[in-house]
Amino acid sequence: MVSRTALAGLAAIFAAGAWLIAAPFVLRYQPAGAPWTGAARLDVVVGAVLAVAGFAGFFTALAGRVRELYAAAAPRTGAAPE
């Protein structure tokens, strides 16, 4: 079972990635209309990797939890009759 702390950590990784993608434009160190600087390109690429990893991890953990709930709710076969 995945704890809430782990899910919060995955959400934080996603948020960090989203911030890295937006930072060059929010902080304006990537001038509008200019060719991309190396720093902006690196921020966007690393941010995209983090965002995808956080997103995938979060939904993988969520899918695992759903699978656990289905397994717990499934009727047990082969049990001795009462």
C-alpha positions as CSV (number, residue, x, y, z in Angstrom):
1,M,0.0,0.0,0.0
2,V,1.3,3.4,-0.9
3,S,1.1,6.0,1.9
4,R,-0.2,9.5,1.6
5,T,3.3,10.8,2.2
6,A,4.5,8.9,-0.9
7,L,1.7,10.3,-3.0
8,A,2.4,13.8,-1.7
9,G,6.0,13.3,-2.7
10,L,5.1,12.2,-6.2
11,A,2.8,15.2,-6.5
12,A,5.7,17.5,-5.3
13,I,7.9,16.0,-8.0
14,F,5.2,16.7,-10.6
15,A,4.8,20.3,-9.3
16,A,8.6,20.8,-9.4
17,G,8.7,19.7,-13.0
18,A,5.8,22.0,-13.9
19,W,7.6,24.9,-12.3
20,L,10.8,24.2,-14.2
21,I,8.9,24.1,-17.4
22,A,7.2,27.5,-16.6
23,A,10.2,29.2,-14.9
24,P,12.0,30.6,-18.0
25,F,8.9,32.4,-19.0
26,V,7.6,33.4,-15.6
27,L,11.0,34.8,-14.5
28,R,11.6,36.2,-18.0
29,Y,15.1,34.9,-18.5
30,Q,14.0,33.5,-21.8
31,P,13.3,36.7,-23.9
32,A,10.2,36.6,-26.0
33,G,10.8,35.9,-29.7
34,A,14.5,35.2,-29.1
35,P,16.2,31.8,-29.8
36,W,16.1,29.6,-26.8
37,T,18.9,30.0,-24.3
38,G,20.7,26.9,-23.0
39,A,19.4,27.5,-19.5
40,A,15.8,27.7,-20.7
41,R,16.1,24.6,-22.8
42,L,17.7,22.6,-19.9
43,D,14.9,23.8,-17.5
44,V,12.2,22.8,-19.9
45,V,13.7,19.3,-20.6
46,V,14.5,18.5,-17.0
47,G,11.1,19.9,-16.0
48,A,9.3,17.7,-18.5
49,V,11.2,14.6,-17.3
50,L,10.3,15.3,-13.7
51,A,6.6,16.1,-14.5
52,V,6.3,12.9,-16.5
53,A,8.0,10.9,-13.8
54,G,5.7,12.4,-11.1
55,F,2.6,11.9,-13.2
56,A,3.4,8.3,-14.1
57,G,4.5,7.5,-10.5
58,F,1.3,9.0,-9.0
59,F,-1.0,7.1,-11.4
60,T,1.0,3.9,-11.1
61,A,0.6,4.0,-7.3
62,L,-3.1,4.9,-7.7
63,A,-3.6,1.9,-10.0
64,G,-1.9,-0.3,-7.5
65,R,-4.2,0.8,-4.8
66,V,-7.3,0.2,-7.0
67,R,-6.0,-3.3,-7.7
68,E,-5.6,-3.9,-4.0
69,L,-9.2,-2.7,-3.4
70,Y,-10.5,-5.0,-6.1
71,A,-8.5,-8.0,-4.8
72,A,-9.9,-7.3,-1.3
73,A,-13.5,-7.1,-2.6
74,A,-13.2,-10.2,-4.8
75,P,-15.1,-13.3,-3.5
76,R,-12.8,-16.0,-2.2
77,T,-13.1,-19.2,-4.2
78,G,-12.2,-22.6,-2.8
79,A,-13.3,-21.7,0.8
80,A,-14.8,-24.4,2.9
81,P,-18.7,-24.2,2.9
82,E,-20.2,-23.3,6.2
